[in-house]
């Protein structure tokens, strides 16, 4: 046998050992799905592309289209009251550009635009936007809806993609471009006729389904529109390049934006806007990479509301910036209020796993995750104390939590929740966070087994209230829960000239009033000697204590690990007096041993 040969001969059978898989692709098989029906996306040739090296260091301009693109995708479109609730929310959050409707589509949208103008609901620094198709009667109606507005933008679109040119409109490229040019001219004419000098008027154009439109043709149409509008210093045009249907990887989307940004002749006076949809599930990445590739503005909806799989999610985009130390310039500090308002307006629930806002996104059930989070919080407190700062003044660094839940209005109560997958770290976190008890590690292990037995028996989640109930029942006998052999009523310690302590304890032992007396090199040692008189063989293994708060009335928590009649058990005592807390901890362990 050479060194290249296997030690096992070809015909030998390997008993009790699995056959190694040398190529994982051997496990894959053709799906049988009709893949021949679909074409791949075209790549963009940019050998010197720059966006991969870019970083987002400041917030883009934002436009919320919840009231237009989001609303039109609802099973039950918003009522005027719900629309107003959504508009007011967007204003409170800080959005300065808000697409408020499609006024030519019907009376509901037209009347809503009129209402927020006439009622003075639009702050002076907020620009409202309205959408229209490129037909004269629709453009006139759209501009009419803006009469009296302080700041307003008309957003005109027409489809430029080859499938629409061939199938829907049956028009040539030149005819499609002329629709955009004529529409732009009509918008300008009606704005001149209808809007007074009190209105700061802007214009936005979208070559719809930009993702399917040939790049050179999209550029040609956009340049023709710019020729009519005449962008210059102080006269911006917004060119919105929508991923009406998401068709390619985010990297290709970025390439298309970098190509357009490079080739627009009046780029300095163009706001290049990105409007992703989420058909491939990568809208957030497509938006971020488009900004890296030169886009100036993002259009989207709160929580990704919109047609089919939705528009890009403005909440996730903004919070992604926040988590990297970039101010999104939008206030997400009360994210649950934002979510509740959005759910009311849209009559649709936000998924519990939705990034940053879902009910469960800051929650850990896994034991290893819980342990890491607890240690992270402890380390943050220690690091802050060492630097003479508060936790809020140092860099956030807690495993599994990309941001501090408190920064979006969440309490720490829901960070760790306990079920059958949980471990000692999660349970210890609940007790520390809710009850200021910092259990020693071995005590964490001991109590976690009690909770594990509970979850295995009953199933489901164990609430913080149920955890505290189980802990109290197991470790904290009191007048309302007087289980165990011994209840201590009072104790007194004296110290002789040699430093020996004599402890006298008035107690109830097995239902009988008893005075226990013992001597030792401390109150705990003396108490162990006193307990020996009533047949308790106890030996101290570990002792820890801490205060539970600051001030003269602070409670102390004492933790005692004892070997009692061959059993190793923990006990806990809580009392303003540290000596009494220690005695209670011993009694807790002794009583547990006798249960």
VODRENLO-792370 format. One record per residue (C-alpha): residue in one letter; z, y, x negated. Coordinates in steps of 0.001 Angstrom, whole numbers, padded with zeros to 6 digits, always signed. Each point is the difference from the previous one (the first is absolute). Layout:
residues N
AZYX/...
***
This chain:
residues 595
X+000000+000000+000000/X-000991+003385-001420/X+001876+003251+000535/X-002645+001015+002558/X+000667-002992+002225/X+002600-000301+002716/X+002954-002260-000670/X-000727-001573+003378/X-003036-002294+000131/X-002637+000791+002659/X+000834-003016+002155/X+003737+000388-000197/X+001837+001203+003103/X+002601+002709-000387/X+002998-001237+001939/X+002264+002661+001492/X-001914+002924-001464/X-002379+002336+001849/X-003605+000297-001107/X-000449+003362-001712/X-002451+002472+001519/X-002032+001570-002778/X-002033+002387+002171/X+001536+001542+003104/X-003437+000839+001425/X-000518-003708+000579/X+002304+000398+003003/X-002310+002535+001710/X-002749-001069+002366/X-002760+001947+001796/X+001362+001562+003177/X-002958-000784+002203/X+000001+003601+001297/X-003382+001802+000388/X+000284+002123-003139/X-003806+000321-000184/X+000150+002595+002813/X+001704+002628-002150/X-001199+002087-002934/X+002093+001255-002873/X+000525+003695-000664/X-002081+001967-002471/X+001599+001044-003269/X-000197+003602-001234/X-001284+000570-003507/X+002462+002314-001753/X+000408-001274-003570/X+002284+002920-000907/X+002121-000021+003168/X+003236+001922-000496/X+002154-000942+002986/X+001576-003152-001557/X+001835+002226-002488/X+001117+002565+002590/X+003472+000310+001506/X+001043+001700+003221/X+002474+002672-001051/X-000041+002252+003055/X-000464-000433+003726/X-003502+000273+001464/X-000738+002059+003070/X+000802-002019+003109/X-001632-000043+003417/X+001576-001953+002831/X-002491-001359+002504/X+002628-001691+002178/X-000955+002150+002980/X-003709-000777-000287/X-000951-003120-001945/X+003364-001627+000618/X+000126+000927+003669/X-003516-001225+000797/X+000959-003467-001265/X+002922-000436+002426/X-000055-002392+002932/X+001821+002721+001926/X-001019+003390-001470/X+002741+002574-000327/X+000979+002101+002979/X+000193+003778-000558/X+003775-000332-000420/X-000334-002726-002612/X-002718+001965-001789/X+002263+003012-000219/X+002849-002156-001293/X-002273-001342-002751/X-001312+003469-000875/X+003532+001415-000276/X+001034-002939-002200/X-002930+000566-002374/X+000869+003698-000260/X+003671-000791-000726/X-001020-002449-002712/X-002043+002691-001718/X-003655-000883+000680/X-002111+003163-000368/X-003298-001461+001229/X+000045-001892+003296/X-003000-001321+001895/X+001077+000598+003588/X-002795-001487+002053/X-003584-000450+001099/X-000220+002863+002519/X-003521-000736+001232/X+000955-003577+000938/X+001847+001055+003155/X+002454+002324+001669/X+003088-001704-001423/X-000829+000801-003633/X-001418+003441+000815/X+003083+000994+001986/X+002349-001260-002709/X-001676+002167-002632/X+000217+002981+002327/X+003672-000679+000752/X+001210-000004-003608/X-001968+003210-000683/X+001114+001846+003129/X+003633-001120-000265/X+000265+001120-003628/X+000868-003507-001186/X-002071+000217-003200/X+001802+001557-002987/X-001941+002691-001834/X-000467-002198-003080/X-001329-003025+001913/X-003750-000534+000458/X-001105-002008+003008/X-003226-001977-000136/X-002256-001217+002831/X-002783-002574-000135/X-003478+000229+001482/X-003294-001806-000059/X-003103+001937-000990/X-001251+000902+003484/X-000202+003626+001095/X+001891-000264+003287/X+002789-001957-001691/X+000227+002472-002865/X+000260+002939+002418/X+002780-001696+001978/X+001824-000880-003214/X-000055+003544-001385/X+001042+001345+003403/X+003189-002092-000193/X+001034+001952-003121/X-000131+003487+001505/X+003056+001952-001185/X+001076-002466-002696/X+001292+001465-003291/X-001406-002707-002277/X-002545-002550+001164/X-002592-002397-001392/X-002937-001574+001816/X-000726-003493-001286/X-003578-001129+000625/X-001303-003463-000744/X-003106-002098+000335/X-000707-003544-001120/X-002111-000255-003147/X+000200-003721-000854/X-003243-002051+000001/X+001110-002382+002734/X+000651+002951+002326/X-003275+001672-000967/X-001906-003200+000739/X+001915-001519+002931/X+001869+002756+001833/X-002047+003194-000439/X-003360-001434-001189/X-000525+003065-002125/X-001155+000741-003506/X+002158+001369-002786/X-001562+003416+000518/X+000837-000058+003716/X+003613-001004-000682/X+000375+002764-002592/X-001450+002524+002444/X+002651-000938+002586/X+002702+000920-002533/X-001734+003248-000970/X-000637+001096+003590/X+003524-000913+001031/X+001475+002073-002816/X-002126+002999+000974/X+001076-000306+003649/X+003685-000160-000961/X-000405+003243-001947/X-001888+001711+002840/X+002541-000913+002688/X+002935+000911-002227/X-001578+003414-000478/X-000460+000428+003781/X+003307-001398+001257/X+002707+000432-002618/X+001494+003381-000722/X+001168+001510-003299/X+003511-001412+000572/X-001305-003513-000799/X-000323-001216-003581/X-002836-002450+000521/X-000921-003012-002144/X-002579-002746+000067/X+000072-003731-000787/X-002930-002399-000135/X+000079-003823-000127/X-002975-002228-000827/X+001451-002751+002122/X+000172-003515-001381/X-000243+001435-003490/X+000974-003429-001339/X-003351-001424+001240/X-002147+003054-000748/X-002144+000085-003139/X+001752+002311-002454/X-003051+002103-000773/X-000660+000501+003715/X+003638+000862+000749/X-000195+002611-002759/X-003312+001330+001353/X+001456+000481+003488/X+003185+001631-001309/X-002018+002401-002165/X-002198+000931+002961/X+003100+000739+002085/X+001419+002121-002836/X-003263+001944-000166/X+000599+001090+003593/X+003737+000678-000227/X-000231+001737-003380/X+003266-000985-001716/X+001165+002536-002546/X+003191+001612-001236/X+002243+000393+003052/X-002377-002009+002212/X+000882-003674-000340/X-001798-002899+001610/X+001737-003326+000618/X-002214-003007-000665/X+001680-003067+001424/X-001335-003346-001215/X+001314-002578+002475/X+000441-003689-000564/X-000732-000408+003704/X+000014-003718-000700/X+001619-001081-003256/X-002731-001910-001831/X+000883-000358-003675/X+002803-000237-002487/X+002062+003159-000580/X-001515+000232-003483/X-003526+000270+001408/X+001230+002566+002524/X+001370+002023-002919/X-003327-000281-001831/X-001810+001438+003029/X+002376+002971+000071/X-000316+000665-003710/X-003792-000146+000321/X-000018+002480+002889/X+002510+002292-001694/X-002186+000152-003112/X-003273+000643+001837/X+000976+002650+002584/X-001502+003269-001231/X+002681+002252+001528/X+002952-002241-000762/X+002395+002875-000734/X-000290+001155+003614/X+000108-003445+001600/X+003120-001748+001276/X-000915-003658-000428/X+001838-001996+002645/X+000630-003730+000238/X+000333-001763+003356/X+000643-003735-000534/X+000311-002698+002633/X+001793-003253-000675/X-002551-002713+000859/X+000522-001770-003335/X+003712+000780-000089/X-000350+002301-003014/X-000156+003467+001579/X+003057+001285-001869/X-001411-001099-003359/X-003424+001422+000905/X+001553+003378+000832/X+002070+000135-003182/X-002917-000965-002215/X-002263+002523+001741/X+002522+002745-000839/X-000013-001217-003604/X-003805+000179+000130/X-000075+003638+001082/X+000743+000197+003742/X+002135+002957+001093/X+001211-000994+003459/X+000970-003113+001980/X-000486-000487+003728/X+002077-002650+001726/X+002641-000838+002594/X+003714-000687-000006/X+000605-003722-000546/X-003749-000688-000144/X-000774+000434+003700/X-003742-000014+000708/X-003081-002005+000938/X-000060-003756-000715/X+002363-000535-002948/X+000865+003690-000054/X-000422+003175-002008/X+001694+000342-003345/X+003789+000271+000318/X+001237+003502-000848/X+003635-001142-000129/X-000679-002637-002648/X-002171+002372-002022/X+002598+002760+000056/X+002897-002309-000800/X-001976-001602-002836/X-000134+003435-001620/X+003697+000577+000655/X+000903-003336-001616/X-001796+001132-003177/X+001810+003324-000185/X-002837+002051+001542/X+000881+002281+002913/X-002251-000998+002940/X+000653+003429+001574/X+000630-001846+003262/X+003559-000644+001208/X+000705-003712+000532/X+003790+000355-000300/X+000570-001160+003604/X-002434-002870+000023/X+001562-001756+002988/X-000442+003099+002161/X-003630+000198-001140/X-000503-003652+000856/X+001681+000265+003417/X-002061+003062+000942/X-003214-001679-001139/X+000854-003133+001987/X+000675+002092+003107/X-003214+002002-000333/X-002234-002971-000836/X+001837-002549+002163/X-000319-002374-002950/X+002717-001428-002213/X+000164+000402-003760/X+000233-003403-001667/X+003463-000852-001419/X-001644-000655-003395/X-001963+003262-000023/X+000370+001705-003405/X+002895+002470-000213/X+000534+000228+003782/X+000371-003532+001385/X+003402-001240+001138/X+000179-002625-002759/X-001647+001663-002998/X+003272+000881-001750/X+001697-003238+001026/X+000652-002996-002231/X+000891-003418+001400/X-000604-002014-003180/X+003143-000663-002003/X-001581+000783-003371/X-001432+003245+001329/X+003341+000994+001481/X+001804-000696-003245/X-002504+002115-001945/X+000291+002877+002479/X+003798-000059-000129/X-000063+000039-003795/X-002537+002824+000114/X+002268+002163+002153/X+002941-000757-002276/X-002044+000916-003082/X-001158+003251+001592/X+003604+001001+000691/X+001051-000887-003542/X-002948+001859-001580/X+000638+003088+002119/X+003698+000020-000892/X-000794-000379-003697/X-002303+003038+000178/X+002433+002048+002074/X-002507+000165+002861/X-000380-001306+003530/X-002251-002928+000833/X-002419+002445+001659/X-000442+001854-003298/X-001224-002911-002127/X-003197-002042+000068/X-000044-002619+002753/X+000041-003545-001388/X+001096-002650+002502/X-001855-003342+000023/X-002137-000705+003088/X+000469+003532+001365/X-002893+002253-001079/X+001780+003025+001475/X+003531+000857+001070/X+000095-000817+003750/X+002320+002971+000470/X-002866+002332-000942/X-001848-000916+003201/X+003077+000107+002219/X+000945-003685-000176/X+003591-001112-000465/X+000904-002654-002527/X+001386-002200+002781/X-003359-001650+000588/X-000952-000439-003664/X+001564-003435-000246/X+000177-002312+002975/X+001319-003520-000119/X-001575-003214+001254/X-000294-003554-001269/X-002091+001177-002987/X+002613+002453-001169/X+002387-000322-002911/X+003206+001440-001317/X-001560+003271-001106/X-001077+000971+003490/X+003334-000850+001570/X+001866+001836-002737/X-002240+003023+000509/X+000831+000146+003724/X+003736-000160-000716/X-000213+002668-002689/X-002292+002327+001919/X+001769-000273+003361/X+003612-000696-000998/X+000310+001171-003646/X+000983-003474-001189/X-001401-000880-003434/X+000497-003773-000102/X+000324-001733-003371/X-002962-002229-000760/X+001798-003325+000537/X+001378+001270+003289/X-003546+000948+001022/X-001029-003599-000633/X+002931-001337+001987/X-000606+002178+003048/X-003780-000434-000067/X+000511-003724+000567/X+001974+000819+003146/X-002798+002217+001302/X-002633-002558-001016/X+001784-002610+002070/X+000003+002437+002912/X-003740+000703-000253/X-000830-003687-000429/X+002012-000815+003116/X-000967+002899+002239/X-003383+001037-001451/X-001482+003489+000039/X+001301+003172-001556/X+003664+000776-000641/X+000713+003635+000790/X+002291+002176-002151/X+002489-000074+002880/X-000021-003803+000013/X+000388-000088-003801/X+003078+002231+000198/X+001432-002080+002838/X-000428-003184-002043/X+001478+001652-003102/X+003026+001328+001890/X+000623-003337+001637/X-000217-001805-003331/X+001945+002372-002272/X+001964+002599+001947/X+002744-001378+002261/X+001888+002799+001756/X+002117+000647+003060/X-003046-000367+002211/X-001095-003159-001794/X+003235-001576-001323/X-001248-003318-001328/X+001477-001850-003001/X+003393-001190-001241/X+001228+003367-001282/X+000145+003541+001326/X+001546+002653-002258/X+002022+002770+001649/X+001367+001938-002971/X+000673-000326-003699/X+002072+001685-002669/X-000256-000216-003766/X+002595+000819-002655/X-000544-000015-003757/X+002708-000844-002557/X+000394+001432-003471/X-002158-002758-001490/X-002913+000813+002290/X+000453-003001+002287/X-000747+000592+003680/X+002073-001447+002804/X-001785-000089+003351/X+001679-000352+003381/X-002307-000577+002938/X+000870-000157+003687/X-002458-002381+001575/X-000645-002483+002756/X-000645-003477-001412/X-001117-002716+002412/X+001321+002116+002870/X+003463+000531-001530/X+001346+003320-001323/X+000489-000499-003733/X+000980+002045-003049/X-001999-001009-003066/X+001227+000932-003469/X-001641-000496-003380/X-000064+001387-003536/X-002927+000455-002340/X-001789+002327-002391/X-001515+001879+002940/X+000117+000048+003805/X-002730-002648+000346/X+001657-002371-002455/X+003337+000534+001781/X-001632-000732+003353/X-001436-003270-001265/X+003528-001066-001035/X+001314+001007+003430/X-002689-002066+001726/X+000969-003077-002029/X+003288+000004+001920/X-001905-000747+003227/X-002165-002685-001539/X-003054+002050-001004/X-001376-000903-003437/X-002136+003025-000924/X-001463+001116-003302/X-001844+003266-000697/X-003588-000352-001274/X-001455+003489+000454/X+001081+003373+001324/X-002090+003100+000735/X+000642+003156+001960/X-001640+003315+000862/X+000562+002986+002234/X-002145+000183+003125/X-000189+003795+000179/X+001356+003148-001623/X+003119+001977+000818/X+003700-000595+000462/X-000500-002170+003083/X-002561-002273-001648/X+000176-003718+000670/X+000092-002513-002843/X-001729-003369+000094/X+001417-002855-002066/X-001805-003270-000668/X+001934-003038-001216/X-001454-003330-001090/X+002613-002748+000096/X+000327-003698-000599/X+002142-001114+002953/X+000996-003623+000251/X-003179-000966-001839/X-002308+002300+001990/X-001657+003048-001576/X-000166+002788+002575/X-000317+003763+000231/X+002155+002325+002024/X-000251+003692+000756/X+002548+002636+000889/X-000582+003557+001195/X+002792+002574-000029/X+000657+003592-001158/X+002590-001450-002417/X-001539-002062-002796/X+003009-002339-000266/X-000038-000772+003722/X-003781-000499-000203/X+000563-002581-002774/X+002636-001882+002005/X-002259-000041+003044/X-002801-001422-002164/X+002248-002847-001149/X+001037-000701+003606/X-003668+000012+001015/X-000792-002726-002551/X+003127-002021+000812/X-000667+000069+003717/X-003629-000983-000532/X+001163-003021-002016/X+002124-001166+002921/X-002699+000412+002675/
***
